Amino acid sequence: MSTKSGMTRYVGWRLLWAVVATWFVLTVTFGILSASPNPETSQAAWEAAQSGGDPTETRAILEQRRGEGSSLSEQYVDYMVSMATFDWGESFTYNEPVTAVIADAWVYSAMTVIPATVLAVVLGFAIGLYSATHQYTKTDYAATFVAFFGISIPNFWFAIVLILVFGELLGLTPISYDSEVPFWSLAHLSSLILPITVLATAAIASEMRYARAEALEYVGAAWVKTARSKGLSELQVTVRHVFRPAMVPLITILIADFVGIIFATAYVVEVIFGIPGLGYVSYQALVRMDTPLVLATTLIPVFLTIVANLCQDVAYTMLDPRIDYEGRSR
Amino acid sequence: MPSAGPSFLSRRAVLAATSGGIAAIAGCTTDDGSGANGNENGNGTETETGTDPDPTEQHDREIQTEWIQAVPMEASNLSPYWVNDYASSLRIGLHLDGAYTLDENGDFYSLWVDDYENRGNDTYAFTLRDSLEWGGDYGAMTADDWVWFYHNVIDTDENWVGYLGRDDWRNVESVDAEDRHTFVVELEQSDPLFVKRPTMWGTSILPRALTEPYYQDWQDGDDGAGEALNTADEVLEFRYAGNLGPYEFERRDLEDRYVGTRNDDYYRQGTEPDADDWADAPYFDRYVIRVLPTQSTRLSEFRSGGLTYTELPADQAQSFEDDDDITVVSTPTPFNRITVYNQRANGWEPLRNRRVRQALSMAIDKRTVVDHIFDGNAETAHTFQPTYSEFYDDSHVTPFGDGESYDPEQARSLLAEELSGEYGYDGDTLLGPEGTQVQLDLVYQTGETVYEDTGRYIADALDELGIAVDQRATPADVLFERYAEQEDDSGNAVFNAGDRDEYTSSDDWDLMWSISLNTFPYSPGSNAPVFTQGGSFNFFGYVPEDDLEGLFSDAMSADDLETQQDRFAEIFGILSRDQPFNFMLFDNRVHGYQREVVHTESVSPSWGYKNQTFWATEGLHD
């Protein structure tokens, strides 16, 4: 079997697995949603009963509005078909197509997540490499302290403190995100500083620790010593002979970090700064049990993660020619 | 601050909490009766704290650029027929005033309805203003729109629109047009308080011409016609609203902001009552509602001058009261925040004894809760009616847990006396039939610090009686589902499935703190479902010794106010004695405004009923 056909088969199996895994996650999500009480319905039924009305009828009306009038199995089939055909229907909460809601929201997330990720990768890797090549120096200790601070500090607390200090006390930055400020303006950039800082702080710390640990494996390697003896500068040694081999395992954490920032960390930041991004919208969908929106916002990160992991596996072969997937079709 | 209730509120609850009705919700809210209106310059405005604009300085009511307020939640929907939450009511209120509202004294205050006539307590005639215009090509709002609404939305066999307010129209027999602007509502049973019920009060409708094609589709077998109506762009963008509200729809950015622009043709401008206040209303070019989910962000933004108005948490109001740039207005509400005693079979059995309930209520100092947990932004409560209600009679009420009626020693004696021989004190510990300390389960909802703090306080207070308390906090919907709902014989989840020995909630509990119930001070007959044995809301298994059902019936059917007051005073006296729950307190609602905002009404539970006449002495966010 040639390397190429082995790779094709491997990719095929992984894609199939991606579909199965996505189906499984969506099914579990649908099951949990169906089994959970809907806060809006519960409240409406509660108040109907208090005023002498019929809570059962109230529930029925609200369930009908959300398309829950049919049997559970019919609803399940409907949702799965709509997910598979990318006809994701309308959000119950916003009375808008799910795709439109996501299309509106992702831009806001991108404005904070992309710069934060770029900062995290560039600064995190750079500081990590510097720390590794200057192990047990004062700068290494300082970088380690910063990393542990970033990892340990709760995002929500950090965000609130930044708002109080830089927004309210010093008046240097806006307190919350203002979507009416022109996009290409200093005021807009200013309103993104605090959210990006919060997002990047934790991510930089994480990347830096990984980069340091991986780089340390290669700092004392024979080829590094050889490179130095050939008279290469310290920067060239670090970048070409330490960073390059360390990059392969580092890539594995990038995807998880990116998805994690969007759908976990970004949620906290978006809620606190009032940014109507994807993390916040997906959380609100869960809180309001907006099934079409929940499933769509579940589908995206799940599928993104699985496919991105596949891409990174394939990228290994390019970064490290010793890796191939021949004979690993399953 | 403790919210007036959980996040989701029905239109009815919102209305009853806000005599300003849906229109008044846009900005601020609440209800009752006190003082006079502010004068033309707003100088008669009473605020509890903060600094008003200099009363000696005369200002013209110029139209300022923006009113910006922040709220924690996005609206669920924007159709007046589907609204059942406060967030949505707030947005809708910018475009539709509703039929009428109730003023500071709880009396009719004209909006769309110019005036009404009570024709013998069972027939009411409502006359619309002749200046009301729908948007688009729908022409004038006339009596015909209301008659059609009643016959084709309310009085149909099937609720094709999904209108949750249909229950409020139970007592209405017919609605007929008398002339172009007057329609007559006939009731099945006479009701002198009909105008104060959330039937017509605050109700908004869609134009007949807009709704009729959808109705026809439904008649032709299209089950989705109601949904199509309520989600039509024309409805969601208020293209039909014409001059019926202070602002026109500009845009809605999901989870971000909702923007209205000043309606130059607003029908209420320069009209009576209070024509001077309404002269050029509204007094802002734009009305912006920002969604800021985090309380700390809202408060920081407000403190920094980024918001014109926001609601303040009761336990943090003090810090704003000390700020000269901010005016704080604390208004009473009809929401009673209670501790319920579970008298069903899955509660502590002695709670069925009213003397035991009295003992527990006696051991909890409400004044401490109000002063030290709610920072004074609440009122102690002794029965299910606020003291400002005209149906509250102090002479009938038996207080527990306030001033001299807070008496842990007497509570302990009472417990020892009332509990059967299987119980007894061992030192400071109350032992149960098994010889172990009596332990009660206290459940409450999550979401506010004051709930948790009060929960701990209740646990400590009962610990003084030798009773251990196990506390559990859950989200409101879980609280309802696990601890209040029961499954009836048809398998439906209801709040009173029947006999308290047979039907119980899925999880055991003894005390439920933090829930807030509307006491309907303008129409207290609405409380019958809570306190009658078979009432739809008697989830806690209260079996009154007196004939409360008969008393409620007598009170509601009485033709004169005096008889009604007597009957209701008797009912609320019985309730204060029986302590079906510890009435704990009435929430205040705390409003924060930038100092420049001038109010045109005095502090009352109806606060905000004229909020569209509030103005500012200078631009706030220019």
Interface residues (C-beta under 8 A of the other chain):
Chain A: P37 N38 P39 E40 S42 Q43 A44 A45 W46 E47 A48 A49 Q50 S51 G52 G53 D54 P55 T56 E57 T58 R59 I61 L62 Q64 R65 E90 T93 Y94 N95 E96 V101 D104 A105 I160 I163 L164 G167 E168 G171 P174 I175 S176 S179 E180 V271 I272 F273 G274 P276 Y280 V281 Q284 R288
Chain B: P6 S7 F8 L9 S10 R12 A13 E74 S76 N77 L78 W82 N84 D85 N159 G162 L164 D167 D168 R170 E227 T231 L236 D253 L254 E255 D256 R257 R290 V291 L292 P293 T294 S296 T297 S300 E301 R303 S304 G306 P475 A476 D477 V478 F480 E481 A484 N492 A493 V494 F495 N496 L517 N518 S526 A528 P529 V530 G535 S536 F537 F539
